[in-house]
Amino acid sequence: VQLVESGGGLVQAGGSLRLSCVVSGGTFDIYSMGWYRQAPGKQRELVATITDSGDSTKYADSLKGRFTISRNKAKNTVDLQMNSLKPEDTAVYYCMSLGLRLGQLWGQGTQVTVSS
């Protein structure tokens, strides 16, 4: 399985970004996907997860209402819509997949920078 993120960049506070993760190879094995983020000097933290079917989602409590995760199986993507961005949302955002056989896999990350 290969995960490739895109959509990061520089945005002003209050703005929006949409991250996308394209999944290729071994997708039959996946049962859950998600987004995590890591700010400088901090541990990687959960942003949101979604089941492969897209019928169940989970969010970090602090991000509920601003971020939305979605899954498009036809396109093999998992997206993260981020609204009302704050400077503290600045981080590298990573796409993650969980598979029965392949376990947990990560993308290379995409930088999101929110200016005040």
N, C-alpha and C positions, 0 to 999 in steps of 0.2 A: 504494500500500500504506500502510495506517495501522496503527501499533502502539500499543496502549494497555495500560500496566502497572497492576497492582493488587496489594494484599496486603502492602504495606510497613507498617511501624509500629514501635512501641517494644516490646522484649522483654528479659527478663533474661538474663544469661549462662547458657548451658546450655539455653535454650529453643529453640523451633522456629518457623519461619515458612514459609509457602508463597506464593511470588510467581506471578502468572499474567499472561500477555501474550496479549491477543486480537488476532488479525490479521484485517484486512479489506481487500478490494480488491486485485486483481492477485496473488492468492496462487498462481496457476498458474506465476508466474515464479520463485518462491522455490525454492532448492535447499538452503539451510542457514539455521539460526537459532541464536540464542545469547543469553547474558546476560553483561553486563560490569558493572563497578562502578567508582565513582570516589569515593575518600575525600577529605576536605578537604586541599588542598595537594598532592595526589598525582595522577599520571596515571591515566587510565582503563585498567583492566586486565581481561583475560579472566577470566571465571568458568567458563563452560562453553558448548560448542556442540553442536548436534545436526543431523543431516541431515534434510531434509524428510520422508523416509520413516520417520525415527526409528530406523534400524538401526545408526547409528554415532554415538558421542558422544566428546567430548574435554573434559577438565577441567584447570584449573590444578592443578599438582602439590600445592600446599599445601591444596587443598580436597577432594581425593579422599577418599571415605569419609564426608564430612559433607554434601556437596551432591549432589543428583540432579536432572538435567534430563530432561524428558519432553515428547513432542510428541503432541497429539491432533488429527489432521487433521479428524476429523468435527466437532469444535468449533472448529477453527482457533485452537488455543491452544498455547502453549509455556510450561511451568511449571518452576519451580525450587523444589524442596523443600530447605530449609536446616535442618539439625539441629545440635545441640551448638554453638549460636552463641556467638561470643566478641566481646568489645568491639572487637577489631580488624576484625571484619566490618562495622562501622558504615560506611555509604557510601550513595550514591545508586546504585541498581541500574537498569541500562538494558537493555531488550530490543532485539535487533538482528536484521535479516534481510538475507540476501544473495540477490539475484536476478540472472539472466543479463542482463536488460536494464536493470533499475532500480538495480542495484548495491547498495551498502550503505545501509540505512535504519535509523533509530533511533526509539525511543519517547521520551516526555518524561521518563521516569525515575520511580522511586518510592523514597522514603527508608526506609532500614532503620537503626534505632538500637538497639544492644545495650548495656544498662547492666551495670555490674559489681556 
